[in-house]
Amino acid sequence: MARNVLLLCSDEHARSAMGCSGHPVVQTPTLDRLATNGTRFRRAYTPSPICIPARACLATGTPVHENRCWSSAEPYHGQSESWMHRLRARGHAVVSVGKLHYRSSADDNGFSDEILPMYLANDGKGWPQGLIRNPLPGFDEVTEMARDAGPGDSTYTDYDRAITDAACGWLGRYASAVTDKPWALFVSFVSPHYPLTVPHRFYDLYADRPMPETIGGPPDHPVLKEMARFWDYDSHFDAESRDRAKRGYFGLCSFLDDNIRQVLEALEASGAARDTVVLYFSDHGEMLGNHGFWAKSVMYEDSAGIPMIVAGDGIAIGANDTPVSLTDVAATVEDFVGIDRDRVGKSWQSRPLRDFIGTPDPERVVLSEYHDGGSPTGFYMIRQDRWKYICYAGGAPCQLFDMERDPHELIDLGGDPAFSDVRARLHDALMAILDPEVVNAQAFADQAALVERYGGREAVLGLPGFGHTPVGS
């Protein structure tokens, strides 16, 4: 039976930062309730741990190396068909409210309507400074995260409130009125993305709670060391600001949860809830100081792992250990609204999540890639069953983690001879999808051409910088 789809997207929400994930501190009653009414995927991943490439993959259902939206300066702009285009072409209402992080309103991104959208800064150029890789420049904006953490309002919390009001308004006006074909509404919040400034009510939820200890220490991998020097948020924290930042982040998770509560209540009041599937996910996670990193851009779980919940009448209830990806959203939406599509030939390609709800597949392979700023080279993550394998182009050592015995990724088995067979098997799985050196060369070539188009290194470095996309861009 065809169903409406309400897609709820957040920004920078780590999979671990939900009560239903077992987090000892964070309070997310709405998402916990949603999870008890549907399927929560415990091994969901972003196809790239950075906003703009992840959102291009979300739109197209394809991995980064196929859509070539490599970085924060190479956005989706309708250049390849999206699930939104396919729905709209078949007469479905497909509407967005909130952050898109596509190039501009001048492009046909596939939506019937884009309400309160956020596009790229720098007139659609985004952050080309990140394309300057060898040598890596400095990134002065790292001071912002520690400086801005604490109670209060920000342009981002104001924006999320406006998104909530607009989404509730759309549901009140149109959710039951659009009856000829199922609709899809994409509601995209910016929380809990930094600035870690959170309204007092939500900051105060954590006033008397001890904060979780930071996991791991500074990285000792050569690529990650360079990334930690570039994304040098950590050195700007002291014990007090680190504590304040964690309270700010968890407060933003609760603030997000409350906004989602209002949207779900509006869906219920509209009369369309029984005919609607709700899908919650984030574009990537947040490291929150673990392993020496804040924000995202690395393949540790708190960066690459994302929440993924599917709920609605007839959806099985429980937790699912199939590795899934943000790329699966495209096939999932089309499946629920009743669009027939060719069955994919490879397990890692975009698949309807409903395929896995009844028959979990822990042996499925999913892929994540990073080709953006702060890293001297591209790198790739494979997740299959208990294993996570990370391959770095250019000859840097690989990493391997046993996620069952070592869920905090403290023991790197990448150089352990006892696990050579596991590494070989996972590298073969990666090579079945892409050649890491070939893809890395293509990404660097595309990015070098873009830097030249923008006038060269000095011209790019002279563009306005920002730590997070301003509202109104």
C-alpha positions in Angstrom: 0.0 0.0 0.0 1.4 3.4 -1.0 2.0 5.8 1.9 2.9 9.4 2.5 6.5 9.9 3.8 7.5 12.5 6.4 11.3 12.8 6.4 12.8 14.4 9.5 16.4 15.3 9.0 18.8 16.8 11.6 22.3 18.0 11.2 25.3 16.6 13.1 23.3 14.3 15.4 25.5 11.4 16.5 23.8 8.0 16.5 24.8 7.5 20.1 23.2 10.7 21.3 19.6 9.3 21.9 18.1 7.7 24.9 17.0 4.8 22.7 20.6 4.2 21.8 21.5 3.8 25.5 23.1 7.1 26.1 23.5 7.7 29.8 22.7 11.4 29.8 20.9 12.8 26.7 17.1 13.1 26.9 15.3 12.5 23.6 11.8 11.3 24.6 10.2 12.0 21.2 12.8 10.0 19.2 12.7 7.3 21.9 9.0 7.0 21.4 9.3 7.0 17.6 11.8 4.1 17.9 9.4 2.1 20.1 6.9 2.4 17.3 9.1 1.3 14.5 12.6 0.0 13.5 15.8 1.6 14.7 18.9 0.8 12.6 21.9 0.4 14.9 24.4 0.4 12.1 23.4 3.4 10.0 26.1 5.5 8.3 26.5 8.6 6.3 28.0 8.2 2.9 30.4 11.1 3.7 30.9 12.7 7.2 30.5 16.3 6.0 27.2 18.1 5.2 27.3 18.9 1.5 28.5 15.6 0.0 26.2 13.7 2.4 23.2 15.7 1.3 24.0 15.1 -2.4 24.1 11.4 -1.7 20.8 11.7 0.1 19.2 13.4 -2.9 20.6 11.0 -5.6 20.8 7.7 -3.7 24.4 7.4 -5.1 27.8 7.4 -3.3 30.2 10.3 -3.5 32.4 8.8 -6.1 29.5 8.5 -8.5 27.8 11.9 -8.0 31.2 13.7 -7.7 29.9 16.1 -5.1 33.2 15.6 -3.3 33.3 18.5 -0.9 31.8 21.6 0.7 32.4 23.5 -2.5 30.9 20.9 -4.9 27.2 20.8 -4.1 24.1 19.1 -5.5 22.4 21.4 -8.0 20.1 19.1 -9.9 22.9 17.8 -12.1 21.7 14.2 -11.7 18.2 12.9 -11.1 17.1 12.9 -7.5 14.3 10.9 -5.8 12.5 14.3 -5.5 12.6 14.7 -9.3 11.2 11.2 -9.7 8.3 11.8 -7.3 7.5 15.1 -8.8 7.5 13.7 -12.4 4.9 11.2 -11.3 2.6 13.8 -9.8 3.5 13.6 -6.1 3.7 16.7 -4.0 7.3 16.7 -2.7 8.1 19.7 -0.4 11.1 20.7 1.6 11.1 22.9 4.7 14.5 24.0 6.1 18.1 23.3 5.4 19.0 21.8 1.9 22.7 22.8 1.5 22.3 22.7 -2.3 23.7 25.3 -4.5 20.9 27.8 -5.0 17.2 28.5 -5.6 18.0 29.1 -9.3 18.6 25.3 -9.7 15.9 22.7 -10.1 16.6 20.4 -7.2 13.4 18.4 -7.7 11.1 19.7 -5.0 7.6 21.1 -5.8 8.3 23.8 -3.2 11.3 24.8 -1.1 10.1 26.6 2.1 12.7 28.5 4.2 15.6 26.8 2.4 19.3 27.2 3.4 21.6 27.1 0.4 25.4 27.4 0.2 27.2 30.5 1.4 29.5 32.6 -0.9 26.8 32.9 -3.5 26.6 29.1 -4.0 30.4 28.5 -3.9 30.3 27.1 -0.4 33.7 26.6 1.2 36.3 26.2 -1.6 39.0 27.0 1.0 38.8 23.3 1.9 40.0 22.4 -1.6 43.5 23.9 -0.8 45.1 20.7 0.4 48.9 20.6 -0.2 50.0 22.4 1.9 46.9 22.7 4.1 46.1 26.3 5.1 45.0 27.3 8.5 41.3 27.3 9.7 40.9 30.2 12.1 37.2 29.5 12.7 38.0 26.6 15.0 37.8 29.1 17.9 34.1 29.4 17.5 32.9 26.1 19.0 34.4 26.6 22.5 33.7 30.3 22.5 30.0 30.0 21.7 29.0 27.0 23.8 26.5 27.6 26.6 22.9 28.7 27.3 21.1 31.2 25.0 19.6 31.6 21.6 21.3 31.7 18.2 20.4 32.2 14.6 20.3 28.5 14.3 17.8 27.9 17.2 15.7 30.7 15.8 15.8 29.1 12.3 14.8 25.7 13.7 11.8 27.3 15.4 10.8 28.8 12.1 11.2 25.5 10.3 9.0 23.8 12.9 6.3 26.4 12.5 6.4 26.2 8.7 6.3 22.4 8.7 3.4 22.3 11.2 1.6 24.9 9.1 2.1 22.8 5.9 0.8 19.7 7.6 -2.2 21.6 8.9 -3.1 22.9 5.5 -2.2 20.2 3.1 -1.5 16.8 4.7 -5.1 15.6 4.3 -5.9 17.8 1.3 -3.3 16.2 -0.9 -5.2 13.0 -1.5 -4.8 12.0 -5.1 -1.3 10.6 -4.5 1.0 10.2 -1.5 3.1 13.2 -0.6 6.6 13.5 0.7 7.6 16.3 3.2 11.3 16.8 3.9 11.7 18.7 7.2 15.4 19.6 7.7 16.6 21.1 11.0 20.1 22.5 11.7 20.2 21.3 15.3 22.3 20.0 17.0 25.0 21.4 14.6 27.1 24.0 16.4 27.2 26.8 17.6 26.6 24.9 20.8 24.3 27.6 22.0 21.0 26.2 23.3 17.9 27.8 24.8 18.1 28.0 28.6 15.2 25.5 29.1 17.1 22.8 27.3 20.5 23.6 28.7 19.1 23.4 32.2 18.0 19.8 31.6 21.6 18.9 32.1 22.5 21.4 34.9 23.0 18.8 37.6 24.1 15.8 35.4 27.7 14.7 35.3 28.9 14.7 31.7 30.3 11.6 30.0 34.1 11.3 29.9 35.8 12.0 26.7 36.7 8.8 24.8 40.2 8.2 23.5 43.2 10.5 23.2 44.9 12.4 20.4 45.2 10.4 17.1 48.5 8.7 16.2 47.6 7.9 12.6 49.5 10.1 10.2 46.5 11.3 8.2 44.4 11.8 11.4 47.3 13.8 12.9 47.2 16.2 10.0 43.5 16.5 10.2 43.6 17.2 14.0 46.1 20.0 13.3 43.7 21.5 10.8 40.4 20.9 12.7 42.1 22.2 15.8 38.9 22.7 17.9 40.2 20.8 20.8 43.1 23.0 21.8 40.7 25.9 22.4 38.8 24.1 25.1 39.6 24.0 28.8 37.8 21.8 31.4 35.0 24.4 32.0 34.3 25.1 28.3 34.5 21.4 27.4 31.8 20.7 30.1 29.7 23.6 28.8 30.0 22.4 25.2 28.8 18.9 26.1 25.8 20.3 27.9 25.2 22.6 25.0 25.3 19.7 22.5 23.0 17.5 24.6 20.7 20.4 25.1 20.5 20.9 21.4 19.6 17.2 21.0 16.7 17.8 23.4 15.8 21.0 21.6 15.7 19.2 18.3 13.6 16.4 19.9 11.1 19.0 21.1 10.8 20.5 17.6 10.2 17.0 16.2 7.6 16.5 18.8 5.7 19.5 17.5 5.9 18.3 13.9 4.6 14.8 14.8 1.8 16.3 16.8 0.8 18.4 13.8 0.9 15.3 11.7 -1.4 13.5 14.1 -3.8 16.5 14.2 -3.9 16.6 10.4 -5.6 13.2 10.3 -2.9 11.9 7.9 -0.7 10.0 10.5 -2.2 6.5 9.8 -1.3 6.9 6.1 2.2 8.3 6.7 5.5 6.6 7.3 8.0 8.7 9.4 11.7 8.5 8.6 14.2 10.1 11.0 18.0 10.5 10.2 20.9 12.9 10.3 23.4 13.9 7.7 26.4 12.9 9.9 27.4 12.9 13.5 29.4 14.9 16.0 32.7 13.8 17.7 32.3 16.0 20.8 36.0 15.8 21.7 36.3 12.0 21.4 39.6 10.8 19.9 40.8 14.4 19.9 38.2 15.6 17.4 35.1 17.9 17.4 32.5 18.2 14.6 32.8 15.5 11.9 35.1 14.6 8.9 36.5 11.4 10.3 35.3 7.8 10.3 34.9 7.2 14.0 31.4 6.1 15.0 30.4 9.5 16.5 31.1 11.2 13.1 30.2 8.6 10.5 27.4 6.8 12.4 23.9 8.4 12.1 20.5 7.7 13.7 18.0 6.0 11.4 14.4 5.3 12.5 11.5 4.2 10.4 8.0 4.2 12.0 4.4 3.9 11.0 1.5 1.5 10.9 2.7 -1.9 9.8 6.4 -1.2 10.4 7.9 -3.9 12.5 9.1 -2.8 16.0 12.7 -3.5 17.1 16.4 -2.8 16.6 18.0 -3.9 13.3 21.7 -4.7 12.8 21.8 -4.4 9.0 24.4 -1.8 7.9 22.4 0.9 6.1 23.3 4.2 4.6 21.8 7.7 3.9 21.9 6.6 0.2 19.1 4.1 1.1 16.7 7.0 1.7 16.1 7.5 -2.0 14.9 3.9 -2.6 13.0 3.9 0.7 10.9 7.0 -0.2 10.1 5.7 -3.6 9.2 2.3 -2.2 6.7 3.8 0.3 5.0 6.1 -2.1 4.5 3.3 -4.6 7.0 4.0 -7.3 8.3 0.9 -9.1 12.0 0.9 -9.6 14.5 -1.6 -10.9 16.0 -3.8 -8.3 19.7 -3.0 -7.7 22.3 -5.5 -8.5 24.8 -4.7 -5.7 24.1 -4.9 -2.0 25.7 -1.6 -1.3 23.5 0.4 -3.7 20.4 2.3 -2.6 17.9 -0.2 -1.2 14.5 0.3 0.4 14.9 -0.1 4.2 11.7 -2.2 4.2 13.8 -4.9 2.5 15.8 -5.3 5.7 13.1 -4.8 8.3 11.7 -8.3 7.9 15.0 -9.9 6.9 18.1 -8.2 8.5 21.3 -8.6 6.6 24.3 -8.0 8.9 26.7 -9.1 6.1 25.7 -6.2 3.9 28.5 -3.8 3.0 28.1 0.0 3.3 30.6 2.6 2.2 31.5 6.1 3.4 34.1 8.4 1.7 35.8 11.7 2.6 37.4 14.0 0.0 37.0 17.4 1.8 39.1 20.0 3.7 41.6 19.2 6.4 42.8 15.9 4.9 45.8 15.5 2.7 44.2 12.6 0.9 40.9 10.8 0.4 39.8 7.9 2.6 37.1 5.3 2.6 35.2 3.3 5.2 33.7 -0.2 4.8 31.3 -1.5 7.4 30.3 -5.2 7.3 29.0 -7.3 10.2 31.3 -6.7 13.2 34.1 -5.0 11.2 35.0 -1.5 10.3 37.8 -1.0 7.7 39.3 2.4 6.7 41.5 2.7 3.7 43.6 5.9 3.1 44.7 6.7 -0.5 48.4 7.4 -1.0 49.8 4.6 1.0 49.0 5.7 4.6 48.3 2.7 6.9 44.8 1.3 6.9 42.7 1.0 10.1 40.6 -1.9 11.3 38.2 -2.1 14.3 36.3 -4.9 15.8 33.1 -3.1 16.7 31.7 -5.8 18.9 34.7 -6.2 21.2 35.9 -2.6 20.8 32.8 -0.3 20.3 34.8 2.8 21.3 37.4 2.1 18.6 40.4 2.2 21.0 42.3 -0.8 19.5 43.4 -0.3 15.9 44.0 -3.7 14.3 45.2 -2.2 11.0 48.7 -3.4 11.5 48.0 -6.6 13.5 49.2 -9.7 11.5 46.5 -11.8 13.1 43.9 -9.9 11.2 45.5 -9.9 7.8 42.7 -12.1 6.3 40.0 -9.8 7.6 41.7 -6.8 6.2 42.2 -8.5 2.8 38.6 -9.5 2.7 37.3 -6.0 3.5 39.8 -4.4 1.0 38.4 -6.7 -1.7 34.9 -5.6 -0.8 36.1 -1.9 -1.2 37.8 -2.7 -4.5 34.5 -4.3 -5.7 33.0 -0.8 -5.3 35.8 1.5 -6.3 39.6 1.8 -6.7 40.7 4.2 -3.9 43.6 5.6 -5.8 41.7 6.2 -9.0 38.8 7.9 -7.2 41.2 10.0 -5.1 43.0 11.2 -8.3 39.6 12.1 -9.8 38.6 14.1 -6.8 41.8 16.0 -6.7 41.6 16.7 -10.4 38.1 18.0 -10.1 39.0 20.2 -7.2 42.1 21.6 -8.7 40.1 22.6 -11.8 37.5 24.3 -9.5 40.3 26.3 -7.7 41.6 27.5 -11.0 38.0 28.5 -12.1 37.8 30.6 -8.9 41.1 32.4 -9.7 43.7 30.2 -8.0 44.9 29.5 -4.4 45.1 33.1 -3.2 41.8 34.1 -4.6 40.1 31.1 -3.0 41.8 31.8 0.4 40.5 35.4 0.1 36.9 34.4 0.1 34.8 34.9 3.2 35.3 32.2 5.8 32.8 30.7 8.2 32.6 28.0 10.7 29.0 27.1 9.9 26.7 28.2 7.1 25.0 31.5 7.9 21.2 31.5 8.0 19.9 33.2 4.9 22.6 31.8 2.6 
